[in-house]
């Protein structure tokens, strides 16, 4: 049985970019050690695109890509925070930065290590997370 979903809100540091996401109150958070995530401390909550809604800041987002250019890293033009992005492992979803999530509706969370240094060998383990 799937976990009941609740609405979580989040934003960048300056709040110019704000969003909401439908996810369980008890969250699985993946901490990746790839070069990108490790450098800026992104902690992942991956959801289907249909469960994400950008509320404000579309015009205040800049995009960074590298390597295969599948991942679309979205940064606030004002404060530089990446609060969400389209991950290479789940191009049909979004990865929400747990560090940017308001915790009002979070009842529990577990941070799990993800071996992003060996991304090619491990990415398939995340593929199911952006499915309805």
C-alpha positions in Angstrom: 0.0 0.0 0.0 1.4 3.4 -1.0 1.9 6.0 1.7 -0.6 8.8 1.9 0.6 12.0 0.4 0.7 15.5 2.0 1.6 18.9 0.7 5.1 20.1 1.5 6.3 23.6 0.7 9.8 24.8 0.0 11.9 27.6 -1.4 15.3 28.9 -2.0 17.1 31.1 0.6 15.7 34.4 -0.5 12.2 32.9 -1.2 12.1 34.2 -4.8 11.7 30.6 -6.0 9.0 28.8 -4.1 7.2 25.5 -4.8 5.1 22.8 -3.3 5.3 19.0 -3.6 3.1 16.1 -2.8 5.0 13.5 -0.9 4.6 11.3 2.2 4.9 12.8 5.7 7.6 10.2 6.4 10.3 10.9 3.9 13.1 8.9 2.3 16.0 11.3 1.7 19.0 10.2 -0.5 22.4 11.8 0.1 24.5 11.4 -3.0 28.2 11.7 -3.1 28.6 12.5 -6.8 30.8 15.5 -7.6 27.8 17.9 -7.9 25.8 16.8 -4.9 28.8 16.4 -2.7 30.1 19.9 -3.3 26.8 21.7 -2.4 25.1 19.2 0.0 22.0 18.4 -2.0 19.8 15.9 -0.2 17.3 14.3 -2.6 13.6 13.6 -2.4 12.6 12.4 -5.9 9.0 12.7 -7.0 7.0 12.4 -10.3 6.7 15.7 -12.1 2.9 15.6 -11.6 3.5 16.0 -7.8 5.6 19.2 -8.1 4.2 22.7 -8.6 6.4 25.8 -9.0 4.6 28.6 -7.2 6.8 31.6 -7.8 10.1 32.5 -9.4 10.0 31.0 -12.9 11.7 34.1 -14.3 14.3 34.0 -11.5 15.7 30.6 -12.3 18.9 29.9 -14.2 19.8 26.5 -15.5 23.1 24.6 -15.4 23.9 21.4 -17.2 27.0 19.3 -17.7 28.2 16.0 -19.0 25.2 14.4 -20.7 23.0 17.5 -20.2 20.0 15.4 -19.2 20.0 16.7 -15.6 18.7 20.3 -15.5 20.0 22.0 -12.4 17.9 25.1 -11.5 19.4 27.8 -9.4 17.8 31.0 -8.0 19.4 34.0 -9.8 19.3 36.0 -6.6 20.6 33.8 -3.9 22.2 30.9 -5.9 20.4 28.1 -4.1 19.4 24.9 -6.0 16.1 23.9 -4.3 15.0 21.5 -7.0 16.1 20.1 -10.3 15.4 17.4 -13.0 17.8 14.6 -12.2 19.5 12.5 -14.8 18.4 9.3 -13.0 14.7 10.4 -13.2 14.2 12.8 -16.1 10.4 12.2 -15.7 10.5 13.7 -12.2 12.0 16.3 -9.9 14.5 16.0 -7.1 13.6 18.3 -4.2 16.4 19.5 -1.9 15.4 18.3 1.5 17.5 21.2 3.0 15.0 23.6 1.3 11.9 21.9 2.5 9.7 23.5 5.2 9.5 20.7 7.8 6.0 21.5 9.1 4.4 18.4 7.6 7.4 16.0 8.0 6.7 13.5 10.7 9.9 11.5 10.1 12.8 11.2 7.7 15.6 8.8 7.0 18.7 9.9 5.2 20.2 7.1 3.1 23.6 7.2 1.4 23.7 6.9 -2.4 26.9 5.9 -4.2 26.9 8.7 -6.8 30.7 8.4 -7.3 29.7 5.1 -9.1 26.6 6.6 -10.7 26.4 4.4 -13.8 26.4 1.3 -11.7 23.8 2.6 -9.2 21.4 5.0 -11.0 18.9 2.3 -11.8 18.2 1.9 -8.1 16.5 5.4 -8.2 14.5 5.0 -11.4 11.3 3.8 -9.7 11.1 6.9 -7.5 9.6 9.3 -10.2 6.8 6.8 -11.1 3.2 7.4 -10.1 
